[in-house]
Protein backbone atom coordinates (compact mmCIF):
# COMPACT_ATOMS: atom_id res chain seq x y z
CA UNK A 1 0.00 0.00 0.00
CA UNK A 2 1.28 3.43 -0.91
CA UNK A 3 1.08 6.13 1.77
CA UNK A 4 1.68 9.76 0.95
CA UNK A 5 3.15 11.76 3.82
CA UNK A 6 4.37 15.33 4.15
CA UNK A 7 7.99 15.82 3.17
CA UNK A 8 9.05 16.70 6.72
CA UNK A 9 7.58 13.42 8.00
CA UNK A 10 9.11 11.39 5.16
CA UNK A 11 12.54 12.71 6.13
CA UNK A 12 11.90 11.77 9.78
CA UNK A 13 10.75 8.28 8.74
CA UNK A 14 13.82 7.79 6.53
CA UNK A 15 16.13 8.76 9.38
CA UNK A 16 14.32 6.50 11.85
CA UNK A 17 13.12 9.37 14.05
CA UNK A 18 9.43 8.88 13.22
CA UNK A 19 8.31 5.27 13.57
CA UNK A 20 4.55 5.60 13.17
CA UNK A 21 1.95 7.20 10.94
CA UNK A 22 -1.56 8.29 11.88
CA UNK A 23 -4.31 7.57 9.36
CA UNK A 24 -8.06 8.24 9.45
CA UNK A 25 -10.76 6.20 7.80
CA UNK A 26 -11.95 2.64 7.60
CA UNK A 27 -9.84 1.93 4.49
CA UNK A 28 -6.90 1.29 6.85
CA UNK A 29 -8.74 -1.30 8.99
CA UNK A 30 -7.19 -4.31 7.25
CA UNK A 31 -3.57 -3.27 7.69
CA UNK A 32 -1.89 -5.77 10.00
CA UNK A 33 1.61 -6.40 11.36
CA UNK A 34 3.91 -7.72 8.66
CA UNK A 35 2.37 -5.59 5.90
CA UNK A 36 4.86 -3.68 3.76
CA UNK A 37 4.00 -0.03 3.08
CA UNK A 38 5.61 2.35 0.62
CA UNK A 39 6.20 5.87 1.91
CA UNK A 40 5.80 8.32 -0.98
CA UNK A 41 7.04 5.57 -3.30
CA UNK A 42 10.57 6.22 -1.99
CA UNK A 43 11.03 3.89 0.95
CA UNK A 44 9.49 0.72 2.31
CA UNK A 45 8.51 0.06 5.90
CA UNK A 46 7.11 -3.01 7.64
CA UNK A 47 4.14 -2.58 9.96
CA UNK A 48 4.94 -3.90 13.46
CA UNK A 49 1.79 -2.88 15.32
CA UNK A 50 -1.57 -1.24 14.61
CA UNK A 51 -3.67 0.70 17.12
CA UNK A 52 -7.31 1.59 16.45
CA UNK A 53 -8.68 4.77 18.06
CA UNK A 54 -11.60 7.11 18.19
CA UNK A 55 -10.65 10.77 17.78
CA UNK A 56 -10.84 11.27 21.54
CA UNK A 57 -8.72 8.23 22.41
CA UNK A 58 -6.14 9.18 19.76
CA UNK A 59 -5.74 12.68 21.17
CA UNK A 60 -5.47 11.22 24.68
CA UNK A 61 -2.87 8.64 23.59
CA UNK A 62 -0.78 11.07 21.49
CA UNK A 63 -1.32 14.57 22.92
CA UNK A 64 1.87 15.89 21.28
CA UNK A 65 0.33 15.11 17.88
CA UNK A 66 -2.97 16.94 18.49
CA UNK A 67 -2.02 19.90 16.27
CA UNK A 68 -1.00 17.59 13.40
CA UNK A 69 -4.24 15.61 13.71
CA UNK A 70 -6.27 18.83 13.68
CA UNK A 71 -4.31 20.08 10.65
CA UNK A 72 -4.61 16.87 8.62
CA UNK A 73 -8.07 15.71 9.73
CA UNK A 74 -10.00 18.78 10.97
CA UNK A 75 -13.48 17.27 10.63
CA UNK A 76 -12.83 13.55 10.41
CA UNK A 77 -14.59 11.58 13.18
CA UNK A 78 -12.46 8.46 12.56
CA UNK A 79 -11.79 5.68 13.09
CA UNK A 80 -8.10 6.47 13.43
CA UNK A 81 -5.24 4.03 13.03
CA UNK A 82 -1.72 4.42 14.34
CA UNK A 83 0.57 2.33 12.14
CA UNK A 84 3.86 1.56 13.89
CA UNK A 85 6.66 0.43 11.60
CA UNK A 86 10.34 -0.21 11.02
CA UNK A 87 12.41 -0.10 7.83
CA UNK A 88 11.53 -3.06 5.63
CA UNK A 89 14.23 -5.58 4.83
CA UNK A 90 14.74 -6.80 1.29
CA UNK A 91 12.32 -9.67 0.87
CA UNK A 92 12.66 -12.59 -1.48
CA UNK A 93 9.51 -13.57 -3.31
CA UNK A 94 8.83 -17.09 -4.54
CA UNK A 95 7.27 -17.36 -7.96
CA UNK A 96 4.85 -20.06 -9.05
CA UNK A 97 7.65 -22.20 -10.53
CA UNK A 98 9.65 -22.09 -7.28
CA UNK A 99 12.34 -19.67 -8.38
CA UNK A 100 13.15 -16.72 -6.19
CA UNK A 101 13.15 -13.13 -7.29
CA UNK A 102 14.12 -10.03 -5.36
CA UNK A 103 13.12 -6.43 -5.91
CA UNK A 104 15.69 -4.73 -8.12
CA UNK A 105 18.09 -2.42 -6.33
CA UNK A 106 19.29 0.84 -7.85
CA UNK A 107 22.82 -0.58 -8.26
CA UNK A 108 21.45 -3.62 -10.15
CA UNK A 109 19.45 -1.36 -12.44
CA UNK A 110 22.50 0.82 -13.11
CA UNK A 111 24.64 -2.23 -13.79
CA UNK A 112 22.11 -3.58 -16.32
CA UNK A 113 21.94 -0.21 -18.06
CA UNK A 114 25.75 -0.18 -18.43
CA UNK A 115 25.78 -3.60 -20.14
C-alpha positions, 0 to 999 in steps of 0.5 A, a space after each residue: 500500500 502506498 502512503 503519501 506523507 508530508 515531506 518533513 515526515 518522510 525525512 523523519 521516517 527515513 532517518 528512523 526518528 518517526 516510527 509511526 503514521 496516523 491515518 483516518 478512515 476505515 480503508 486502513 482497517 485491514 492493515 496488520 503487522 507484517 504488511 509492507 508499506 511504501 512511503 511516498 514511493 521512496 522507501 518501504 517500511 514493515 508494519 509492526 503494530 496497529 492501534 485503532 482509536 476514536 478521535 478522543 482516544 487518539 488525542 489522549 494517547 498522542 497529545 503531542 500530535 494533536 495539532 498535526 491531527 487537527 491540521 490533517 483531519 479537521 473534521 474527520 470523526 475516525 476511526 483512526 489508526 496508528 501504524 507503527 513500523 520499522 524499515 523493511 528488509 529486502 524480501 525474497 519472493 517465490 514465484 509459481 515455478 519455485 524460483 526466487 526473485 528479489 526487488 531490483 536495487 538501484 545498483 542492479 538497475 545501473 549495472 544492467 543499463 551499463 551492459 
